[in-house]
Structures are given as C-alpha cells and as structure tokens.
Amino acid sequence: MNGQELTLSAWQVGIAAALILVNGALSIGLGLGLERRLAWAAVRTVVQLLAIGFVLEWVFAHAYWMVVLGVVTVMTLIAGHATGSRGARGYAGLRIDGTLS
C-alpha cells in the first residue's frame, strides 16, 4: 500500500443508505415483510465493519508478522465456524471444509 487512507464521503454513505431504504420501501410495497430483517442486517453490517476496521488498524500498527498471522488465523477459524452454522442443510465436515476453503 502507498500509505494513503481510504475514506468515504458523506455522499457515498448517503447513496448506500438510500439503497437500503429503497429495498425497505419495496419490501413494504410488495408486502414481503422483510423490513425488520433488512434494518437489523444494515445495523449489524455497520457495527461489524467498524469493529473489523479497528482490529485491522491495530494489527497494521504492529509491524510483526506473528501478530498478523495470529489475527488471520483467528479470523479464518471464526469464518469457518460461521460457514457451518448457516444454511438450512449441511453435512458432516461442513465447518472443516468451510475453514479450509
């Protein structure tokens, strides 16, 4: 990386929020009943992205490969566990396959 920080403008954040609102309005208009799930997913996404941003900022502040490798390992294990927890159907070894992939 060249040391430059990537920032989002208020305009870009506004466009993203507007797209979520459009989806909510479509759900209401079509009677899909997805408004609550959509709002919760949007809030959860913002919180998760903020959290991972703080973690990555801390990781990259340390110039030690061991710290980066440890965080990557933990994140991979968490993602593998989440892979096996989602979906209505699964199979034996799904979490292991998800983690290894």
RAWODA-V525122 format. One record per residue. N is the residue number from 0. RES is the residue in three letters. NEAR is the number of other ideal C-beta (glycine too) atoms within 8 Angstrom. Layout:
n: <N;N>
res: <RES;RES>
near: <NEAR;NEAR>
//
This chain:
n: <0;1;2;3;4;5;6;7;8;9;10;11;12;13;14;15;16;17;18;19;20;21;22;23;24;25;26;27;28;29;30;31;32;33;34;35;36;37;38;39;40;41;42;43;44;45;46;47;48;49;50;51;52;53;54;55;56;57;58;59;60;61;62;63;64;65;66;67;68;69;70;71;72;73;74;75;76;77;78;79;80;81;82;83;84;85;86;87;88;89;90;91;92;93;94;95;96;97;98;99;100>
res: <MET;ASN;GLY;GLN;GLU;LEU;THR;LEU;SER;ALA;TRP;GLN;VAL;GLY;ILE;ALA;ALA;ALA;LEU;ILE;LEU;VAL;ASN;GLY;ALA;LEU;SER;ILE;GLY;LEU;GLY;LEU;GLY;LEU;GLU;ARG;ARG;LEU;ALA;TRP;ALA;ALA;VAL;ARG;THR;VAL;VAL;GLN;LEU;LEU;ALA;ILE;GLY;PHE;VAL;LEU;GLU;TRP;VAL;PHE;ALA;HIS;ALA;TYR;TRP;MET;VAL;VAL;LEU;GLY;VAL;VAL;THR;VAL;MET;THR;LEU;ILE;ALA;GLY;HIS;ALA;THR;GLY;SER;ARG;GLY;ALA;ARG;GLY;TYR;ALA;GLY;LEU;ARG;ILE;ASP;GLY;THR;LEU;SER>
near: <3;3;3;5;3;4;4;5;6;5;6;8;9;8;8;8;8;8;8;10;8;8;10;12;8;9;12;9;6;6;5;7;6;9;9;7;7;12;9;8;8;9;8;8;8;8;8;8;8;8;8;8;8;8;9;8;8;8;10;7;5;8;2;6;5;6;9;11;8;8;10;8;8;8;8;9;9;8;10;13;11;9;13;10;6;5;4;2;4;5;5;3;6;10;11;8;9;13;12;6;5>
//
